[in-house]
Every structure is written in structure tokens, then in C-alpha cells.
């Protein structure tokens, strides 16, 4: 119980101090720290967030903020069910690995063994489906698919027909590309082998025997007690209902719902050796082949935090974003789900802070210090990591801005002694000077630690782009829908005459004109170059970093 004689601020300080570097956090310290982080999100009566932190079988924190239903005024609770999106993939992967343990499937089996009519199925292996190296076309990347066709109820056979005859991205095993179609095919293999739907086999073989009943397949014809509403954000920044989707279509790639406690219990069972054999588990968490540089196993990504390995996966689906993380060295689980796929808490930042605190290696609280403008200006210039990646440092309105090639502008947090923090991140940057005091390089420290990546100063500050005004006719020549096999976007004008672009499943971005047919984005380092024929442009080329993508007018 709280000591009523201690002020709340002092009590919080004492509790936070209980987690010193290297000393795992006590439950009381974890609660205080988690409550502090969640309060900083200021979710109020907007979309909500559920959070769980555990170490082994010990629950350290479970809580929620915001609303489960804005319309009905229902506050979020941690026991509520939310869509977990692509976190589903590790459930599907484990289900297939269980069948492998039973001798019913092999990782090197060809897809044609289970789907005889699938094009080039003899060259695609089960392993390649599991680690995104099959090369099959991801149906969620088909232009326009997520804005209409995704609403239809489709069985497995009908869903596979949506992508099976499309051109492949690469030969099987030759590259890596995140692929939702691959996991639909994982589900199809499970169904072919078991004679059950993929989710029924998941339940019968893994969930029910381990009392994980709060992980469910969101069947379209069922009601689920405690199921949360999903939201998104429109072009004006307003919260709106999430887009429509039939949950038959995410399939084994993303159709499960769960609460954070059930995700913790799943982590304990999977990583505790209760679900699949040790050999299968090691294959699941060990990236190999073309997936190795991407740190991707089977439905699990490998990473590091404070020197400890992390096994993780995130999910994003209409109305929801999720993350499930496990630190095997300390048996720490961090599970979080929010009920908006629009603007909302940065789950990647939050889980890192919570996990670091839980293991006793918390990130230091950043405190901005005053730095003279002339000191900031000494850092201005163009820096390069290699031949393809550059970063520009620029002082604007008295603050230092950083923009990586192909990315947006971020305002750096001055921390003193030539060190700056990246906003909404635990990463830092430190300037390097020569003997005369001139800035010659900078080091970027991911997660604020390690040796960092050295970016060498290559030149003076590039001039800022100048924008010109377009006539109504010039604007209308650009407006329309454009697409390629890999990507699609819409160009439109709002009621104030401002030109915008919105790519599939992304937030709108304002455009400014360098010339009547060359636009640049205000939020990322990218340009749109429209074809120069008379009248309406018939194509547009996206240039972003090393990417050059041509899209034709629909």
C-alpha cells in the first residue's frame, strides 16, 4: 500500500530508483515506471492501449489507457480482446512445425506436394513460405486491394486465386521480401495436411492443450465478448472508424485476436519448450539463407536490446497495431496492442523502454540543454555512411534538424557535449571534431549504445528546395490514381487547394512543386516526377533513396 505521508512525486522517484543498472526491476518499480510512461501518452478519450510486462511466470505490470469504444465511452481494459495482426504468423508457424514434429510435413517439402496446381509449386519449399523467401506475390501489395477487395469473405482456395497467377518478385530462395501470401500458403499447407481449417488445427494442437483459450480466430459470423473497436486517422487528423476488412482474408498471416495476458502465456509456452520440439524451435528462431540479413526466422524476428537477444514480431491491421517481444536471457515478455492503425503511441519505443527497465538496464531520461545557434551551425552539412546513404544536418528556427536520405525531417534533442537524441527514440548521435574543432563526422548509436555507425562529413549544407505556385490547370493535370505491380498512390487536392499524395495503407503527405511536373514531399526525402505530355500526366516516377518506381495512371 502507498505510504500516505510521502508525496506522490517523491514516492515515484524512490520506486524508480529501485531499478538500478543490472538489477532487475521489482514489481513495484515496474508498476511506477510503466504508469509514468503510459500517462505521458495522454490517450484520454481517444483510442487506447493495453500493456503487459512479465518476467518468467511473474507478472510485473498489466494496464491500459484510452478507450475501447469511443462512441460508447467504454474505457480500455487489459483483459479485452484486440486484433494482433501479423503476430499471428508465429502461431501459424508453430502449428506447421508441430505437424513437422509429427512427421507429416518436412521443411524441404515442395508446395506442389500439398497444392498440386500452384504455379511453380515444385520449386517453392515449406521453409521458403515460413521465412518470406518464396518470391510469391504478396496479395496485400496488389494496387487497390486493401481499399475494396479485402472486404470480401473468401475461403482459402478463393484467396489463393487472388495472387497465384501474378508474376513472382524473384526466384524461390534468391531474396527476401515480407510476404502475407506466403503465410496464406502456410495456412493452406496446414489445412491440406490436417484436414481442418488452419485455425482449428492451431486451437486443437497448441492452444487448447495449453489453456490459451483467449487467443481466437476472429470468425466473421461470431461475437466475441470483450472485443475492442478499431480506429484510424483521416487526412485531417481526425479519429475515424477503421476501414472494413473481412477477417477471412488475413488468414494465417494475421487473423487472430488476443489479450495481452494470453500473449504472455503464449510466449511462456513457445519459448519454454512446451509447444514444439527443441530442433523445430531452433529452426524457428534462427534466420537462414536469404532471410539471415533480415534477421527473420519463422514468424519471429531476432534483435538485441542492451546486449540481450530479443525474439519479436509486430502486427498492423485495419484498426490495430501490436508488438510481442521476448528476451530469453531474462525471460521477459513485453506485449502491447493499441486499437488504432493511425496516429498513436510509438509501440517500438515503449517496448524498448519497458524491457530495458525490466532487466535493470533502463535508458536515461533525456533532458534537453540550451545550445547556442552558432554551435549548432557548426554541425551543418552533408554526411555519408556509405555510397548510398546520406544524412543532412541543418539548423532551422534555432534547432538542429536531421534528415536521412529517403526519410523525414526530425528535430534533434540537444543533450550537451555535442550529443543529440533522436525524438521518439532511444538512439543518439554524437558529433566528432578534428584537432581544430571542426565537425568532421558524427556517430549514430542505435539504442544509445555500442560503437555506433560513423557518418563522415562529405560537404557543405545543400540548398533547401524552393516551392513554386501552380495554376489550377497544372494541379488538375496531376490529380488521379497511379499504380504499378508493387505500389499505388492517389494524388488529390483538399478543400483549401493543397496538393496531397496518399500511398496504400499510409497517411497522406503534402506535396510542393519544384516545377510544374516535379513534386517533392514535405515529410520524407522523396520526389514525384510526372510525365510531361500535354494535359493529364499519364505516369509518375517515385524517387526515394535508392528506390525508383514508375506508376501509370489508372
Buried (B, 14 or more C-beta within 10 A) or exposed (E): EEEEEEEEEEBBEBBBEBBEEEEBBEBBBBBBBBBEBBEEBEBEEBBBBBBBBBBEEEBBBBBBBBBBBBEEEBEBBBBBBBBBBBBBBBBBBBBBBBBBBEEEBEBEBBBBBBBEEBBBBEBBBBBBBBBBBBBBBBBBBBBBBBBEBBEEEBEBEEBBEBBBEBEBBBEBBEBBBBBBBBBBBBBBBBBBBBEBBBBBBBBEBBBEEBEBEBBBBBEEEEEBEEBBBBBBBEEEEEBEEBBEBBBBBBBBBBBBBBBBBBBBBBBBBBBEEEBBBEEBBEBBBBBEBBBBEBBBBBBBBBBBBBEBBBBBBBBBBBBBBBBBBBBBEBBBBBBBBBBBBBEBBBBBBBBBBBBBBBBBBBBEEBEEEEBEEEBBBBBBBBBBBEEEBBBBBBBEEEBBBBBBBBBBBBEBBBBEEBBBBBBEBBBBBBBBEEEEEEBBBBBBBBBBBEEBBEBEBEEEBEEEEEEEEBEEEBBEBBBBBBBBBBBBBBBBBEEEEEBBBBBBBEBBBBBBBBEBBBBBBEEBBBBBBBBEEEEEBEBBBBBBBEEEBEBEBE
